[in-house]
Amino acid sequence: MQKDVDQLRAAVQALTRNAVPVIKLLDFIPEDIDAMQKELEKWRSETQLNTAMLQTEERSQIFVELVISCTFLSASLYVSKRGAY
């Protein structure tokens, strides 16, 4: 009987020694989750900003292309009209 109690005591002590580090790690989980949520929000904001900047840049490029096209068309019309007179 005493041998069984000693074995049980040893098993409980081993379990406790192994459980303490795990419990300490679990204490950090809420902090890690908060940090990860903040980082996720940062990346989402950066993605939105970069998307907006890319769209603005694409619109600017389209506008420049349209201005160039209009300039060429105006020049072509001017040359055509001068040749007609």
C-alpha positions in Angstrom: 0.0 0.0 0.0 2.8 2.4 0.9 4.5 1.6 -2.4 1.4 2.6 -4.3 1.1 5.9 -2.4 4.8 6.7 -3.1 4.3 5.9 -6.8 1.2 8.1 -6.9 3.1 10.9 -5.1 5.9 10.6 -7.6 3.5 10.7 -10.5 1.7 13.7 -9.2 5.0 15.5 -8.6 6.2 14.7 -12.1 2.9 15.9 -13.5 3.1 19.1 -11.5 6.7 19.8 -12.6 5.7 19.4 -16.3 2.4 21.3 -15.9 4.0 24.5 -14.4 5.9 25.5 -17.5 2.8 24.9 -19.7 0.7 27.0 -17.4 3.2 29.8 -17.5 3.2 29.7 -21.3 -0.6 29.8 -21.3 -0.4 33.1 -19.3 1.3 34.7 -22.4 -1.4 33.7 -24.9 -3.7 36.7 -24.3 -0.8 39.1 -24.8 0.3 37.3 -27.9 -3.2 37.4 -29.3 -3.4 41.2 -28.6 -0.1 41.7 -30.4 -1.1 39.6 -33.4 -4.4 41.5 -33.6 -2.6 44.8 -33.6 -0.2 43.6 -36.3 -3.1 42.3 -38.4 -4.8 45.7 -38.1 -1.5 47.4 -39.1 -1.2 45.3 -42.2 -4.8 45.8 -43.1 -4.3 49.6 -42.9 -1.2 49.4 -44.9 -2.9 47.3 -47.6 -5.8 49.8 -47.8 -3.3 52.7 -48.1 -1.3 50.9 -50.8 -4.4 49.9 -52.7 -5.6 53.6 -52.7 -2.2 54.8 -53.8 -2.1 52.2 -56.6 -5.5 53.2 -57.8 -4.5 56.9 -57.8 -1.4 56.1 -59.7 -3.3 54.0 -62.3 -5.9 56.9 -62.7 -3.0 59.3 -63.2 -1.5 57.1 -65.8 -4.8 56.8 -67.6 -5.2 60.6 -67.5 -1.7 61.1 -68.9 -2.4 58.7 -71.7 -5.7 60.4 -72.5 -4.0 63.8 -72.6 -1.4 62.5 -75.0 -4.0 61.0 -77.2 -6.0 64.2 -77.2 -2.8 66.1 -78.1 -2.1 63.9 -81.0 -5.7 64.1 -82.2 -5.7 67.9 -81.9 -2.4 68.0 -83.9 -3.9 65.6 -86.5 -7.0 67.8 -86.9 -4.9 70.9 -87.1 -2.8 69.4 -89.9 -5.8 68.1 -91.7 -7.6 71.5 -91.6 -4.5 73.3 -92.8 -4.2 70.9 -95.7 -7.8 71.4 -96.6 -7.4 75.2 -97.2 
